[in-house]
Each structure stands twice: as C-alpha cells, then as structure tokens.
C-alpha cells in the first residue's frame, strides 16, 4: 500500500512539480527529446532534483511514480535538505538558463524581422500595410523581366537625346497657334436673353451619381442642366458607393457646397436636402426612381420633357440613379449649354483641404514659386502661390514640368484584347482577369469572331504602352532631364513596363513620391480625393500629355486648360491609329523620319478648332456658348 503524503509534503511536491514542468518545458525546446517530451540529458535530472543520487536516471521522475520499495518516497524524492538548499546550490544554473532564454528570444525577434523584410522586398505586388500605402512610385507593382516592343527605336531615341548640341523643342512647351489666346472664358457672363430661374418650381430633382471623380463631375453638371430644363429644384447630388472605387466621399468632401450653390443661384434653386414631407418617401415604391436603363444614353431634351416632366409634376420628386452620360451635347438651347459650362468651369471648386495639398504638390514639382496664372487661381483658390513684382524675374527661371496621364492599368489593358509583347504568361494572366471582371465581354467573344490583336493595333484601339509614350516624347524633343508628373493608378506590369520609359526620362514623380505619408494620410482610402490631386497637377502643368483621348480625366483636364490657359497651356494628343502605322515600321524607319511623322501628328491635334456638333463641351469649350473670341 502507498502512503499518503502529509499536507506539507503535498505543498512541496506542488511547488517543485511546477519548477520541474517549467524547466522541462525549456529543455524540450533547447535539447533533444523523445516522443513523450522527456529529456535524455542525465545531468538535467540531477540539477532539477537538487542532488547526485539520481545521476544515472534517464528521466525526471514525478512524485508518486514509485512506492516505498522503489526507494523513492513521494515527498523525500523531491524535497532534500533545508528549505532554500536547492535554490542556493543552483542559482548559477538558473541565471544561466534565464540569460540563455533572453538571448534566444532576441535572436528569434531578429530573425522574424529579417525574414519579414526579405518577404516585403520580394513581394510581387505592392500592398497597403498597417493602413499606409507604400511611398514608392505609383507605377511600381511587381518585378518581371523588362518588356521591349521597340528595342531598336528605343536605342535610336537614347542616342538622339544624348546629343548635347540638339536644342530643346520649345514649340511643344507652348501652344503652336496664336489663335488659341484669342478665346477667353465667359460662361459666367450674364446675358439678357437668359430666362433665369422660374418663379415656381415643378418639384425636386435628386441625383445619385456613379463612377469616379470625373464621371461624377459630368453627372453633376448634367443634373444642373436637367433641373433647369424641367424648372425643378436640384437637391445637392449624392455619390454612389462603388465596389470598384471603394470611396465613401460625398459632394461636400470634394467640392465647396455653399460656393456651388451661390454661383448658380441666379440660374436655379439648389437645396442640400429634400423637405421633411418628401424625405421619408420610398422613391421606388411611388414610381419616382429613374435608372440608367429608363433613359437612353446621350438623351435629348425632348426625352426628358416627354417622359420625366409628367412624372415630376405628379410625384413632385424624381430620383435619377446612376445618371451616367444621360444627356447629349446637341441639340441643346444656348442658355442650357452655357449653364453646363458655368457649372463645370466656375461652380465646382475643390474644398480647401484638396486645394492646400494640391498647391503643395505643384510647388514641389516646380521646386520654386511661380507667378500664378488663371489656371492656378481657379483650381487652388486662396492657396495659389502669390508672388510680388520684385520676384517676377526670379520666377521666370522656375522648373517646368510635363504631366502625363498614362492609361495602362490592368483593367484597360485586359479589356482592349491587344497584345503587348509579354508572351504567353501575360496573355494567360489577362485572359484570367477578363474572365473574372468582364464576363459580358467573354460571352460576346464566344458568340462572335474576335478581331485579331494585330488588327486592333492598326485600328488604334490599343492603349499606349509606357515605351510608346516615351518614344513620342523623345520624338518631340523633350530632354532626359524633363520633370514628368505621372497621373493615374498602378501601371500594369510594374517596373518591367516602366523601365523603357524611365531609362529615357528618369525624373519621373507621382503624388506618392512628392508628398510625405502624413500629408497623404487624410486622402488614404478616398480614391476620388486622390484623383482630385492628379487633376490639379495635370491641369496646372506646363504641358499635359495624354495617351487616350477617350479618358474622362484627360478630356476634363484638356478642356480646363483650353478654358483657362489663355493660349499658354498646350496639350499633346497622339492619334493612336496614325502612331500605330508609324511604329509598324520600327524595324526600318530612321530616327529623323520618325521624329518628323510624330511631330506632324501632334501638331495636327493642337490645331485651334471650334467645337463641332455633338462634341463634348467639357473637352472642347471653344464655342460661343462657353467662351468669347476677341478680334
């Protein structure tokens, strides 16, 4: 029979058992153990038990494992000598173990940090970490082999740009046609023929606009025109949350609400909210909800007068949901066309937060204060740089910069169905992207014969690559030291695509490289507000170059520069079809011939033209309803 230990013995067993378990746990981590977790070092058992009697033991024995005949009493086997004998005899061992544990902990922390750093540098895609985007250039996405589609031309461009005696092409820093300076802004001018706002409103127009910053801007001004057309009161437009843009920003987060209402107060009534008796109505239930499927794209005024006005008169409120490009440019009465211009070029001013950081952005690109222009004052408001007359001569030596909107994001590249020289892996990657993001396109391709990538390029339907954009700038004579601001999102392919560009033009900057993380912090996760900074940097640049004339940002920026540029804000618009024909001869064409043909293409796009019928007034404001021409 086994004897029961005394209460004192039990307490000692408990204390020493805990010590055994703690020491045993450490040694399992630091020395060889068997499958049961028991250490095979005989000296460990000796140190734990506090004596040499068990020097031949292979395991650490716990109390109660042997009876009296086994020579190990439950109490005596653990407790030896006086109360503090074990601690005094083993103090050096305990200290050594503690120091060793601290050392291993620090070594473990160092290794974790080292491997985390290596993983971050080797990551194929830049990520947002701890609520911060990386502060590298926006085009850096992933590491791939560099792609050259026009290696021979690129070498010729490098040689041409290295010729020191070759003068810079100053004509492309200025508008080539003096007629451009004869057109002046006047959409805010009061005309006696303007009907003004009606004495009585027919009801309320609500708009929830979709898309990003530029699509929403167009929707706002179209809503102003529709409200005026229907003699209605406009409720300050709302912005729909999109799973694509993931931006909760509303009108007041981007534009100055009171300023907008004040500028348009003589043309129509605008309120911030519906009156209380209408606010609780379910628009869909009462039949007042109008979606984009209910109105044709580029609808004419008659469409609104025949289908929307009766509903407005009956319900006293209608709600346009989406409202993307749902008002055509022609035919439209002159006073409504003028109102459209007044909204876009005068009433929509960015909030001070955006103006302040936008001003900071431009100052850092230029490196110096420059004499403010009309463009700066309109976009930056009170934050436009002020310069005294004594400083004017100094300002003439400030840095000029070119802003480039390079539309080569993954969605655009995938949707185009073009080939960009990245080989089978790239083609498979883009096909996988299409299957996930463009199911309707995939379905259409299955039911029809697709146009070949070669034919698409000949037709000018392929987005310009960074390499092609660099070749165009080189042909126009822009020097390697030119400062270039890159607007837009991540460039597909990352450095593998951007390397041909940066090899010619290394002074490439973005808002992420010019602003500190703290300055960018208020705009994180607000894509429309970030896009507003790009809008400012592009519109106030000395030269603006686009690669896709169909882009909404490029259209609005070029229109703004035409309206406020006073003939000194050139815009470069490549004709993609003509450029494709020129680049098709890349194996044989000489550099001088390439230069001549590219320059003629750009010069033709810079001709001063009056807006044609059906053309966007936001992009081409040179018309009697929007601008005034001096003799």
C-alpha positions as CSV (number, residue, x, y, z in Angstrom):
1,X,0.0,0.0,0.0
2,X,1.2,3.5,-0.8
3,X,1.4,6.1,2.0
4,X,-0.4,9.4,1.7
5,X,1.9,12.4,1.9
6,X,1.4,15.0,4.6
7,X,-0.1,18.4,3.7
8,X,3.4,19.9,4.0
9,X,4.8,17.3,1.7
10,X,2.0,18.0,-0.8
11,X,2.8,21.7,-0.9
12,X,6.4,21.0,-1.5
13,X,5.6,18.5,-4.2
14,X,3.3,21.1,-5.9
15,X,6.0,23.8,-5.8
16,X,8.7,21.6,-7.1
17,X,6.5,19.9,-9.7
18,X,5.8,23.4,-11.1
19,X,9.5,24.0,-11.2
20,X,10.1,20.7,-12.9
21,X,7.5,21.4,-15.6
22,X,8.8,24.9,-16.2
23,X,12.5,23.7,-16.5
24,X,11.4,20.7,-18.5
25,X,9.5,22.9,-20.9
26,X,12.6,24.9,-21.6
27,X,14.7,21.9,-22.2
28,X,12.3,20.3,-24.6
29,X,12.8,23.5,-26.8
30,X,16.6,23.5,-26.5
31,X,17.7,19.9,-26.4
32,X,16.9,16.5,-27.9
33,X,13.6,15.0,-26.6
34,X,11.8,11.7,-27.1
35,X,8.2,11.3,-28.2
36,X,6.9,11.8,-24.7
37,X,8.7,15.1,-24.2
38,X,11.2,13.8,-21.6
39,X,14.8,15.0,-21.9
40,X,17.6,12.5,-22.5
41,X,20.3,14.5,-20.8
42,X,21.0,12.8,-17.4
43,X,22.6,15.9,-15.9
44,X,19.3,17.7,-16.2
45,X,17.6,15.4,-13.8
46,X,20.4,15.9,-11.4
47,X,20.1,19.6,-11.4
48,X,16.3,19.6,-11.1
49,X,16.2,17.2,-8.2
50,X,18.9,19.0,-6.3
51,X,21.3,16.0,-5.6
52,X,23.5,13.4,-7.2
53,X,21.7,10.3,-6.1
54,X,19.9,10.1,-9.4
55,X,22.8,10.8,-11.7
56,X,22.1,7.6,-13.7
57,X,18.4,8.3,-14.2
58,X,17.3,8.8,-17.8
59,X,14.1,10.6,-16.9
60,X,12.8,13.2,-14.5
61,X,10.6,11.3,-12.1
62,X,7.5,12.9,-10.7
63,X,6.2,12.3,-7.2
64,X,4.3,9.1,-6.6
65,X,5.7,7.1,-9.5
66,X,7.4,4.6,-7.1
67,X,6.3,3.2,-3.8
68,X,8.4,2.7,-0.7
69,X,10.1,-0.4,-2.1
70,X,11.2,1.6,-5.1
71,X,13.5,3.8,-2.9
72,X,11.8,7.0,-3.9
73,X,9.4,8.4,-1.4
74,X,6.8,10.9,-2.9
75,X,8.0,13.5,-0.5
76,X,11.6,12.7,0.1
77,X,12.3,12.1,-3.6
78,X,11.6,15.8,-4.3
79,X,12.5,17.7,-1.1
80,X,16.1,17.4,0.0
81,X,17.8,19.4,2.8
82,X,16.7,22.7,4.1
83,X,14.1,25.0,2.6
84,X,16.4,27.0,0.4
85,X,19.2,24.5,-0.2
86,X,18.1,23.7,-3.8
87,X,17.9,27.3,-4.8
88,X,21.3,28.3,-3.3
89,X,23.0,25.4,-5.0
90,X,21.5,26.0,-8.4
91,X,21.4,29.8,-8.6
92,X,24.1,29.9,-11.2
93,X,22.3,27.4,-13.4
94,X,19.0,29.3,-13.1
95,X,20.7,32.6,-14.0
96,X,22.4,30.9,-17.0
97,X,19.1,29.5,-18.2
98,X,17.4,32.8,-17.9
99,X,20.1,34.6,-19.8
100,X,20.0,31.9,-22.5
101,X,16.2,32.3,-22.8
102,X,16.6,36.1,-23.2
103,X,19.3,35.5,-25.9
104,X,17.1,33.1,-27.8
105,X,14.1,35.4,-27.6
106,X,16.1,38.3,-29.0
107,X,17.6,36.1,-31.7
108,X,14.1,34.9,-32.7
109,X,12.8,38.5,-32.9
110,X,15.8,39.4,-35.1
111,X,15.2,36.5,-37.5
112,X,11.5,37.3,-37.8
113,X,12.3,40.9,-38.7
114,X,14.9,39.8,-41.2
115,X,12.6,37.4,-43.0
116,X,9.7,39.9,-43.0
117,X,12.0,42.4,-44.7
118,X,13.1,39.9,-47.3
119,X,9.4,38.9,-48.0
120,X,8.4,42.6,-48.4
121,X,11.2,43.3,-50.9
122,X,10.4,40.2,-52.9
123,X,6.7,40.7,-53.0
124,X,5.3,40.7,-56.5
125,X,2.6,43.2,-55.7
126,X,2.7,46.4,-53.6
127,X,0.3,46.3,-50.7
128,X,-1.2,48.6,-48.1
129,X,0.5,47.8,-44.8
130,X,-0.8,49.0,-41.4
131,X,-3.2,51.4,-43.0
132,X,-0.5,53.0,-45.2
133,X,0.1,52.6,-48.8
134,X,3.8,52.2,-49.8
135,X,5.5,55.5,-50.6
136,X,7.1,54.2,-53.7
137,X,6.1,55.5,-57.1
138,X,2.6,54.5,-58.1
139,X,3.7,52.6,-61.1
140,X,5.8,50.1,-59.1
141,X,3.7,47.0,-58.8
142,X,5.7,43.9,-59.4
143,X,9.1,42.6,-60.6
144,X,9.1,41.0,-64.1
145,X,11.5,40.8,-67.0
146,X,11.7,44.1,-68.8
147,X,9.5,44.1,-71.9
148,X,10.8,45.9,-75.1
149,X,8.5,46.0,-78.1
150,X,10.6,48.6,-80.0
151,X,14.2,48.0,-78.8
152,X,15.7,49.4,-82.0
153,X,13.8,52.7,-81.8
154,X,14.5,53.0,-78.1
155,X,18.2,52.8,-78.8
156,X,17.9,55.5,-81.5
157,X,16.0,57.7,-79.1
158,X,18.6,57.2,-76.4
159,X,21.3,58.3,-78.9
160,X,19.3,61.3,-80.1
161,X,18.6,62.6,-76.6
162,X,22.3,62.3,-75.7
163,X,23.2,64.8,-78.4
164,X,24.0,67.9,-76.4
165,X,24.0,70.3,-79.3
166,X,20.4,69.4,-80.2
167,X,18.1,72.2,-79.0
168,X,15.0,71.5,-76.9
169,X,11.8,71.6,-78.9
170,X,10.5,74.8,-77.4
171,X,7.4,74.9,-79.6
172,X,5.9,72.0,-77.7
173,X,6.2,73.8,-74.4
174,X,3.9,76.5,-76.0
175,X,0.7,76.5,-78.0
176,X,1.8,76.4,-81.6
177,X,-1.1,78.6,-82.8
178,X,-1.6,82.1,-81.6
179,X,-5.3,82.0,-82.3
180,X,-5.7,80.0,-79.1
181,X,-5.0,83.1,-77.0
182,X,-8.0,84.9,-78.6
183,X,-10.5,82.7,-76.8
184,X,-11.4,83.9,-73.3
185,X,-13.6,82.4,-70.6
186,X,-17.1,83.9,-70.4
187,X,-19.6,81.2,-69.3
188,X,-20.3,83.1,-66.1
189,X,-21.2,86.3,-68.0
190,X,-24.8,87.5,-67.6
191,X,-26.8,87.6,-70.8
192,X,-30.1,89.4,-71.2
193,X,-31.6,86.5,-73.1
194,X,-31.1,84.1,-70.3
195,X,-34.5,83.1,-68.9
196,X,-33.2,82.8,-65.4
197,X,-34.9,80.5,-62.8
198,X,-38.7,80.1,-62.8
199,X,-40.9,81.8,-60.3
200,X,-42.4,78.4,-59.2
201,X,-40.6,75.1,-59.1
202,X,-42.2,71.9,-60.6
203,X,-40.6,69.7,-57.9
204,X,-37.3,68.3,-56.8
205,X,-34.6,66.5,-58.8
206,X,-32.4,64.1,-56.9
207,X,-29.3,62.5,-58.4
208,X,-27.1,59.7,-57.1
209,X,-24.1,59.6,-59.5
210,X,-21.9,56.6,-60.1
211,X,-18.3,56.3,-61.2
212,X,-15.2,58.1,-60.1
213,X,-14.4,61.7,-59.7
214,X,-14.6,62.7,-63.4
215,X,-17.7,60.7,-64.2
216,X,-19.4,62.3,-61.1
217,X,-18.3,65.8,-62.2
218,X,-20.0,65.3,-65.6
219,X,-23.1,63.9,-63.9
220,X,-23.3,67.0,-61.6
221,X,-23.3,69.4,-64.4
222,X,-25.7,67.4,-66.5
223,X,-28.1,67.3,-63.5
224,X,-27.9,71.1,-63.2
225,X,-29.0,71.4,-66.9
226,X,-31.8,68.9,-66.5
227,X,-33.1,70.6,-63.4
228,X,-33.1,73.9,-65.2
229,X,-34.8,72.3,-68.3
230,X,-37.6,70.9,-66.1
231,X,-38.0,74.1,-64.0
232,X,-37.1,72.0,-60.9
233,X,-35.2,72.5,-57.7
234,X,-32.0,70.5,-57.6
235,X,-31.1,68.6,-54.4
236,X,-27.3,68.6,-53.9
237,X,-26.1,65.5,-55.8
238,X,-25.1,62.3,-53.9
239,X,-22.3,59.9,-54.9
240,X,-23.0,56.2,-55.0
241,X,-20.5,53.9,-53.2
242,X,-18.8,51.6,-55.8
243,X,-17.2,48.3,-55.1
244,X,-14.7,49.3,-57.8
245,X,-13.7,52.8,-56.4
246,X,-14.4,51.9,-52.7
247,X,-14.7,55.6,-51.8
248,X,-17.4,56.9,-49.4
249,X,-16.7,60.5,-50.3
250,X,-19.7,62.8,-50.9
251,X,-20.2,66.1,-52.6
252,X,-19.0,68.2,-49.6
253,X,-15.9,66.1,-49.2
254,X,-14.6,67.1,-52.7
255,X,-16.4,70.4,-53.7
256,X,-17.4,73.5,-51.8
257,X,-21.1,73.2,-51.4
258,X,-22.0,76.8,-50.5
259,X,-19.8,78.2,-53.3
260,X,-21.5,75.9,-55.8
261,X,-25.0,77.0,-54.7
262,X,-24.0,80.7,-54.7
263,X,-22.5,80.7,-58.2
264,X,-25.7,79.1,-59.6
265,X,-28.3,80.9,-57.5
266,X,-29.4,83.1,-60.4
267,X,-30.0,80.0,-62.7
268,X,-31.8,77.5,-60.5
269,X,-32.7,76.7,-56.9
270,X,-30.4,74.2,-55.1
271,X,-31.0,72.8,-51.7
272,X,-29.0,70.4,-49.6
273,X,-31.8,68.1,-48.6
274,X,-35.4,67.3,-49.5
275,X,-38.1,69.0,-47.4
276,X,-39.2,66.8,-44.5
277,X,-42.6,65.8,-46.0
278,X,-40.8,64.2,-49.0
279,X,-37.7,62.9,-47.2
280,X,-39.4,59.8,-45.9
281,X,-40.9,58.7,-49.2
282,X,-39.8,55.4,-50.8
283,X,-38.9,56.6,-54.3
284,X,-39.0,53.2,-55.9
285,X,-42.4,52.4,-54.3
286,X,-44.0,55.5,-55.5
287,X,-42.5,55.1,-59.0
288,X,-40.1,58.1,-58.8
289,X,-36.9,56.2,-59.2
290,X,-35.3,56.5,-62.7
291,X,-32.3,54.3,-63.5
292,X,-30.0,54.4,-66.5
293,X,-32.0,51.7,-68.2
294,X,-35.0,54.0,-68.2
295,X,-33.2,56.8,-70.2
296,X,-31.2,56.3,-73.4
297,X,-27.6,57.3,-73.4
298,X,-26.9,60.9,-74.7
299,X,-30.7,61.6,-74.3
300,X,-32.1,64.8,-75.9
301,X,-34.1,67.4,-74.1
302,X,-37.3,66.1,-75.6
303,X,-36.8,62.8,-73.9
304,X,-36.8,64.5,-70.5
305,X,-39.8,66.7,-71.4
306,X,-41.9,63.8,-72.6
307,X,-41.0,61.1,-70.0
308,X,-39.6,62.7,-66.9
309,X,-41.6,66.0,-66.6
310,X,-45.0,64.4,-66.3
311,X,-43.7,62.1,-63.5
312,X,-42.1,65.1,-61.8
313,X,-45.4,67.1,-61.9
314,X,-47.3,64.1,-60.5
315,X,-44.9,63.0,-57.7
316,X,-43.2,66.3,-57.0
317,X,-39.9,64.5,-56.8
318,X,-37.8,62.2,-59.1
319,X,-34.6,60.4,-58.3
320,X,-32.0,59.6,-61.0
321,X,-29.9,56.6,-60.0
322,X,-26.6,56.3,-61.8
323,X,-27.1,59.1,-64.3
324,X,-24.0,58.3,-66.4
325,X,-23.9,60.2,-69.7
326,X,-27.6,60.6,-69.8
327,X,-27.7,64.0,-71.5
328,X,-26.4,64.6,-75.0
329,X,-24.5,67.7,-76.1
330,X,-26.7,68.6,-79.0
331,X,-29.2,69.9,-79.7
332,X,-29.4,72.0,-76.6
333,X,-30.6,75.6,-76.2
334,X,-27.7,78.1,-75.9
335,X,-28.6,79.1,-72.3
336,X,-28.5,75.5,-71.1
337,X,-25.2,74.8,-72.9
338,X,-23.8,77.9,-71.2
339,X,-25.1,76.7,-67.9
340,X,-23.3,73.5,-68.4
341,X,-20.0,75.3,-68.9
342,X,-20.7,77.6,-65.9
343,X,-21.2,74.6,-63.7
344,X,-18.0,72.8,-64.8
345,X,-15.6,75.7,-65.1
346,X,-16.9,78.1,-62.4
347,X,-19.2,76.5,-59.8
348,X,-17.2,73.3,-59.0
349,X,-14.3,74.3,-56.7
350,X,-12.3,71.8,-54.7
351,X,-12.5,72.0,-50.9
352,X,-9.6,73.8,-49.1
353,X,-8.1,70.5,-47.9
354,X,-7.6,69.4,-51.5
355,X,-6.6,72.9,-52.7
356,X,-3.9,73.2,-50.0
357,X,-2.3,69.8,-50.7
358,X,-2.6,70.3,-54.4
359,X,-0.8,73.6,-54.1
360,X,2.0,71.9,-52.1
361,X,2.2,69.2,-54.8
362,X,2.7,71.7,-57.6
363,X,5.3,73.7,-55.6
364,X,7.4,70.6,-55.1
365,X,7.3,69.7,-58.7
366,X,8.4,73.2,-59.8
367,X,10.8,73.5,-56.9
368,X,10.2,77.2,-56.8
369,X,7.3,79.7,-56.5
370,X,6.0,80.6,-59.9
371,X,3.9,83.6,-60.9
372,X,0.2,82.5,-60.5
373,X,-1.9,82.0,-63.6
374,X,-5.6,82.0,-64.1
375,X,-5.5,78.2,-64.0
376,X,-3.8,78.2,-60.6
377,X,-6.2,80.7,-59.1
378,X,-9.3,78.7,-60.3
379,X,-8.0,75.3,-59.1
380,X,-6.1,76.4,-56.0
381,X,-8.2,79.3,-54.7
382,X,-6.6,81.1,-51.8
383,X,-3.7,78.5,-51.9
384,X,-2.5,79.7,-55.3
385,X,1.1,80.9,-54.9
386,X,1.5,84.6,-54.5
387,X,4.5,86.4,-55.9
388,X,5.5,90.0,-55.7
389,X,6.5,92.1,-58.8
390,X,10.1,92.1,-57.4
391,X,10.2,88.3,-57.5
392,X,8.7,88.1,-61.0
393,X,12.1,87.9,-62.8
394,X,13.2,85.2,-60.5
395,X,10.1,83.3,-61.2
396,X,10.9,83.1,-64.9
397,X,13.6,80.6,-64.1
398,X,11.4,78.1,-62.3
399,X,11.2,74.4,-63.3
400,X,8.8,73.5,-66.0
401,X,7.1,70.1,-65.9
402,X,5.1,67.9,-68.1
403,X,2.1,65.9,-66.7
404,X,1.4,62.6,-68.3
405,X,-1.8,60.6,-67.9
406,X,-0.7,57.1,-68.9
407,X,-3.7,54.9,-69.3
408,X,-2.1,51.5,-68.9
409,X,-3.9,50.0,-65.9
410,X,-4.7,46.3,-65.8
411,X,-8.4,46.6,-66.5
412,X,-7.9,48.8,-69.6
413,X,-5.1,46.5,-70.9
414,X,-7.2,43.4,-70.4
415,X,-10.4,44.9,-71.9
416,X,-8.5,46.0,-75.0
417,X,-7.8,42.4,-76.2
418,X,-4.5,43.7,-77.6
419,X,-1.1,42.0,-77.4
420,X,1.6,43.9,-75.6
421,X,4.6,41.7,-76.2
422,X,4.6,40.0,-72.8
423,X,4.4,36.5,-74.1
424,X,2.1,33.5,-73.2
425,X,2.2,34.2,-69.4
426,X,1.0,37.7,-69.9
427,X,-1.8,36.6,-72.3
428,X,-2.9,34.0,-69.8
429,X,-2.9,36.4,-67.0
430,X,-5.0,39.0,-68.9
431,X,-7.4,36.3,-70.0
432,X,-7.9,35.2,-66.4
433,X,-8.6,38.8,-65.4
434,X,-11.2,39.1,-68.2
435,X,-13.0,36.0,-67.0
436,X,-13.3,37.4,-63.5
437,X,-14.0,41.1,-64.2
438,X,-15.5,41.2,-67.7
439,X,-17.9,38.2,-68.0
440,X,-20.1,40.0,-70.6
441,X,-17.0,40.6,-72.8
442,X,-16.2,36.9,-72.6
443,X,-19.7,35.9,-73.5
444,X,-19.6,38.3,-76.5
445,X,-16.3,36.8,-77.7
446,X,-17.8,33.3,-77.6
447,X,-20.7,34.4,-79.8
448,X,-18.7,36.3,-82.4
449,X,-15.4,36.2,-84.3
450,X,-12.9,38.4,-82.4
451,X,-10.8,41.0,-84.1
452,X,-7.1,39.9,-84.1
453,X,-4.7,41.8,-81.8
454,X,-2.7,42.9,-84.9
455,X,-5.9,44.4,-86.5
456,X,-6.9,46.1,-83.2
457,X,-3.5,47.8,-83.1
458,X,-3.8,49.0,-86.7
459,X,-7.3,50.5,-85.9
460,X,-5.8,52.4,-83.0
461,X,-7.7,50.6,-80.3
462,X,-4.7,49.6,-78.2
463,X,-3.7,51.6,-75.1
464,X,-0.3,53.2,-75.5
465,X,2.4,51.4,-73.5
466,X,4.9,53.4,-71.4
467,X,7.5,52.5,-74.0
468,X,5.4,54.0,-76.8
469,X,4.7,57.2,-74.7
470,X,8.4,57.6,-74.1
471,X,9.2,57.3,-77.8
472,X,6.6,60.0,-78.6
473,X,8.1,62.4,-76.1
474,X,11.6,61.7,-77.4
475,X,10.5,62.4,-80.9
476,X,9.0,65.7,-79.8
477,X,12.4,66.7,-78.4
478,X,11.8,66.6,-74.6
479,X,15.1,66.3,-72.9
480,X,16.0,63.5,-70.5
481,X,16.1,66.0,-67.6
482,X,12.4,66.9,-68.1
483,X,10.4,66.6,-65.0
484,X,7.4,64.4,-65.6
485,X,4.4,64.0,-63.3
486,X,2.7,60.6,-63.7
487,X,-1.0,60.7,-63.0
488,X,-3.3,57.7,-62.6
489,X,-3.3,54.3,-61.0
490,X,-0.8,51.4,-60.9
491,X,0.7,50.7,-64.3
492,X,0.2,47.1,-65.4
493,X,3.4,45.2,-65.4
494,X,5.2,47.5,-62.9
495,X,8.9,48.1,-63.5
496,X,9.1,45.7,-66.4
497,X,6.9,48.1,-68.3
498,X,8.1,51.4,-66.9
499,X,11.9,50.6,-67.3
500,X,11.9,51.7,-71.0
501,X,10.3,55.0,-70.0
502,X,12.5,55.7,-67.0
503,X,15.6,54.8,-69.0
504,X,14.9,57.8,-71.2
505,X,13.2,60.0,-68.6
506,X,14.4,59.3,-65.0
507,X,12.9,62.4,-63.4
508,X,9.5,60.8,-63.0
509,X,7.4,61.8,-60.0
510,X,4.0,61.0,-58.5
511,X,1.9,62.3,-55.7
512,X,3.2,59.4,-53.6
513,X,6.8,60.4,-54.1
514,X,6.3,64.2,-53.7
515,X,4.1,64.2,-50.6
516,X,5.0,62.7,-47.2
517,X,2.9,59.9,-45.7
518,X,1.5,62.4,-43.2
519,X,0.4,64.7,-46.0
520,X,-1.2,61.9,-47.9
521,X,-2.8,60.4,-44.8
522,X,-6.1,62.4,-45.0
523,X,-6.7,61.1,-48.5
524,X,-6.0,57.4,-47.9
525,X,-8.9,55.2,-49.0
526,X,-10.5,58.1,-50.8
527,X,-9.8,57.5,-54.5
528,X,-11.8,60.5,-55.7
529,X,-9.9,62.9,-53.5
530,X,-6.6,61.4,-54.6
531,X,-7.8,61.8,-58.2
532,X,-8.5,65.5,-57.5
533,X,-4.8,65.9,-56.7
534,X,-4.0,64.3,-60.0
535,X,-6.5,66.7,-61.7
536,X,-4.8,69.7,-60.2
537,X,-1.2,68.6,-61.0
538,X,-2.2,67.8,-64.7
539,X,-4.3,70.9,-65.3
540,X,-1.7,73.3,-63.9
541,X,1.3,71.7,-65.7
542,X,3.2,73.5,-68.4
543,X,2.4,70.7,-70.8
544,X,-0.2,68.0,-70.5
545,X,0.2,64.7,-72.5
546,X,-2.5,62.1,-72.7
547,X,-2.3,58.6,-74.2
548,X,-6.0,58.0,-74.5
549,X,-8.2,60.8,-75.7
550,X,-11.3,58.9,-74.6
551,X,-10.3,59.1,-70.9
552,X,-12.7,61.2,-68.8
553,X,-9.8,62.7,-66.8
554,X,-7.9,63.6,-70.0
555,X,-11.0,65.2,-71.5
556,X,-11.8,67.3,-68.5
557,X,-8.2,68.4,-67.9
558,X,-7.6,69.3,-71.5
559,X,-10.9,71.3,-71.5
560,X,-9.9,73.1,-68.3
561,X,-6.6,74.0,-69.9
562,X,-8.3,75.3,-73.0
563,X,-10.8,77.4,-71.0
564,X,-8.3,79.0,-68.5
565,X,-5.0,78.5,-70.3
566,X,-5.1,81.8,-72.2
567,X,-3.3,80.1,-75.1
568,X,-0.4,79.0,-73.0
569,X,-1.4,75.5,-71.8
570,X,-0.5,73.1,-74.6
571,X,-2.0,69.6,-74.7
572,X,-0.4,66.7,-76.6
573,X,-2.9,64.2,-78.1
574,X,-1.4,61.3,-80.0
575,X,-3.5,59.8,-82.8
576,X,-3.3,56.1,-81.9
577,X,-4.2,54.9,-85.4
578,X,-1.5,57.1,-87.0
579,X,1.0,56.3,-84.4
580,X,0.4,52.5,-84.8
581,X,1.2,52.9,-88.6
582,X,4.4,54.7,-87.8
583,X,5.5,52.2,-85.1
584,X,4.7,49.3,-87.5
585,X,7.9,50.4,-89.4
586,X,10.1,50.3,-86.3
587,X,12.5,47.8,-87.9
588,X,13.4,50.1,-90.7
589,X,12.4,53.7,-90.0
590,X,15.1,56.2,-89.4
591,X,15.0,58.4,-86.3
592,X,14.7,61.7,-88.2
593,X,11.8,60.3,-90.2
594,X,10.2,59.0,-87.0
595,X,10.6,62.5,-85.4
596,X,9.0,64.3,-88.4
597,X,6.0,62.0,-88.6
598,X,5.3,62.1,-84.9
599,X,5.6,65.9,-84.7
600,X,3.2,66.3,-87.6
601,X,0.7,64.0,-85.9
602,X,0.9,66.0,-82.6
603,X,0.8,69.4,-84.3
604,X,-2.4,68.5,-86.2
605,X,-4.0,67.6,-82.8
606,X,-3.1,71.0,-81.5
607,X,-4.9,73.0,-84.1
608,X,-7.4,75.5,-82.8
609,X,-10.9,74.2,-83.6
610,X,-14.3,75.4,-82.7
611,X,-16.4,72.7,-81.0
612,X,-18.3,70.6,-83.6
613,X,-21.8,69.4,-83.2
614,X,-22.2,66.5,-80.7
615,X,-18.7,67.1,-79.3
616,X,-18.1,67.3,-75.6
617,X,-18.3,70.8,-74.3
618,X,-16.3,69.8,-71.3
619,X,-13.4,68.8,-73.5
620,X,-13.8,71.4,-76.3
621,X,-15.2,74.6,-74.8
622,X,-14.3,76.8,-77.7
623,X,-17.8,77.8,-78.8
624,X,-20.0,80.8,-78.4
625,X,-22.0,79.3,-75.5
626,X,-18.9,78.8,-73.4
627,X,-16.1,81.1,-74.5
628,X,-15.8,84.5,-76.1
629,X,-13.5,85.2,-79.0
630,X,-11.6,88.5,-79.3
631,X,-10.7,90.1,-82.6
